[in-house]
Every structure is written in structure tokens, then in C-alpha cells.
Amino acid sequence: MPLGLRACHTAQVGDYVIEGHVPAETIFRLLKEKPDVKGLGVPGMPVGSPGMEGPGAQPYTVYSYDRDGRTQVYQQMNP
């Protein structure tokens, strides 16, 4: 797990590691597309992400990361 993606929750879904408040629909997309990545992560606890709903929701980014720890934007979220 790249340092910048470490968060409060970690799960294994199939062959992927999910870190932080990643939306379910993004995980379903991951499982359908099966990209060659190790997993997905949302750094921190952005307001508007699953479990962090409330006033002041802000856009946030879901990142993918590979086995070498390289990250890239997987999906932009606009709650």
C-alpha cells in the first residue's frame, strides 16, 4: 500500500485490496473491468465519501495503485 493512500479501512475484494472510503459502485467497476492493479484507495476521510456523508461534501479522487506502488487516478467522485 503506497504511503499516500493509507487510510482507516482496508478490505480484500477478490484479488484486490481496497483502502479507505471507496464507493461500492467503484469497486463493482473494478471487478467488472479487472485492470492490472493491486487495488484502489481514497486517502483520508473526505466529506461526501461513503460513511462520511453530510453537509459540505467535496469532490475527491479514487486512486489505483500497482504492485510497485505507482498510483494513478482511477475515478473522480463528485458527491
N, C-alpha and C positions, 0 to 999 in steps of 0.2 A: 504494500500500500504506500503510494507516494506520501511524503510528509504533508504536503499541502492539501491532501484530500482526507486526512484523518478527521473523523467526526465522532459522534456519540453512539452510533448504532452500526453494527456490522452483521451482515447476513450472507449466507451462501445460497444462491438460487441456481440450480443446475450446476454448470461448470463455472459460474461467475460469482465474484464477490461484490456485494453491494454495500456501500459505505454512506451513512448519513440518511438524510430525508429525501430519498429518490422516489418520485411518484410511481405508483403502480403501473400506470399506462406506459411509462418509460421503460420499466422492467419488462412488460409484455412485448414492447417493440424490440428490446434487446434479444429476448428469447425467440422472437419470430425471425429477426434478421441474422442472428448468430454471427456478429462480427468477430474478427480475430483480436479480441481484447481480453484482459484478465477480469475487468469489472467496470463498475460505474461508481461515481462518488459525487456528493454535494458537500463542499466544505462548510463548516459552521452550522448554524441553525437559522437559515433565512426565514424571515416572516413571510408567510404565504406558501411555504412548502408543507407537505403532508405532516400533520401533527403540530404545525406552527401557524395555523390559520388565525386570522384576526385582522383588526384594522391596521392599515399601513403596509399591506402586502407589497412586496417589491419583486421585480424580475430577478431571477437567479439562474445559474448555469449548472447543468449536469455535465460532468466530465467523464470521459472514458480514459482508461489507462491500460498500457500493455505490460507484458511480463518484465520489461526493462524499466518500468516506472515512468515512461513517457506519457504525458497527458495530452488530450485534445478535447475540444468542445464536442459533446455528443448531442446536446439539445439545450436550447434556450427556453426557459419557462417564464411565462408572463401571467401570474395569477390574477 
